């Protein structure tokens, strides 16, 4: 797996995932919404943590910074 989630997107995904998981756990939501929040929150947290999103790969999106190599003098 190559990195395709980077920059500011990674911490945003992780914070969003934690917020959604907290809302699902403590928010008193109906069961359908609670399950949806658990799934979306877990996916957001996981993709932010590992830096790879399969959906971004399918769409051809890459927010990871390109690494530059230095040329030998």
C-alpha positions as CSV (number, residue, x, y, z in Angstrom):
1,X,0.0,0.0,0.0
2,X,1.3,3.4,-0.9
3,X,0.3,6.5,1.0
4,X,-2.6,8.4,-0.6
5,X,-3.9,10.3,2.4
6,X,-1.7,12.9,3.8
7,X,-1.2,16.5,4.9
8,X,-4.0,18.0,6.9
9,X,-6.4,15.3,5.8
10,X,-5.0,12.6,8.0
11,X,-5.6,14.4,11.4
12,X,-9.0,15.6,10.2
13,X,-10.0,12.0,9.4
14,X,-8.7,10.8,12.7
15,X,-10.5,13.5,14.7
16,X,-13.7,13.0,12.7
17,X,-13.5,9.3,13.3
18,X,-13.1,9.8,17.1
19,X,-16.0,12.3,17.2
20,X,-18.3,9.9,15.2
21,X,-17.4,7.0,17.5
22,X,-18.0,9.1,20.6
23,X,-21.4,10.2,19.2
24,X,-22.4,6.7,18.4
25,X,-21.4,5.5,21.9
26,X,-22.7,8.4,24.0
27,X,-25.1,10.3,21.8
28,X,-28.3,8.3,22.4
29,X,-28.9,7.9,18.7
30,X,-31.4,5.5,17.2
31,X,-29.9,2.1,16.5
32,X,-29.7,2.7,12.7
33,X,-27.8,6.0,13.1
34,X,-25.6,4.5,15.8
35,X,-24.5,1.7,13.5
36,X,-23.9,4.1,10.6
37,X,-21.8,6.4,12.9
38,X,-19.8,3.4,14.2
39,X,-19.0,2.2,10.6
40,X,-18.2,5.7,9.2
41,X,-16.2,6.6,12.3
42,X,-14.1,3.4,12.3
43,X,-13.4,3.8,8.6
44,X,-12.4,7.4,8.9
45,X,-10.1,6.7,11.9
46,X,-8.5,3.7,10.3
47,X,-7.8,5.4,6.9
48,X,-6.4,8.4,8.7
49,X,-4.2,6.3,10.9
50,X,-2.7,4.1,8.1
51,X,-2.6,6.9,5.5
52,X,-4.4,4.8,2.8
53,X,-7.9,5.0,1.5
54,X,-9.2,2.5,-1.1
55,X,-11.8,4.9,-2.3
56,X,-9.2,7.6,-3.0
57,X,-7.2,5.0,-5.0
58,X,-10.3,4.2,-7.1
59,X,-11.0,7.9,-7.7
60,X,-7.3,8.6,-8.5
61,X,-7.0,11.1,-5.6
62,X,-3.7,11.4,-3.7
63,X,-3.2,14.0,-1.0
64,X,0.1,12.6,0.2
65,X,3.1,14.9,-0.2
66,X,5.4,13.8,-3.0
67,X,8.9,12.9,-1.8
68,X,11.7,14.6,-3.6
69,X,15.1,12.9,-4.0
70,X,18.3,14.9,-3.9
71,X,20.7,14.4,-6.8
72,X,24.2,13.5,-6.0
73,X,26.7,16.3,-6.9
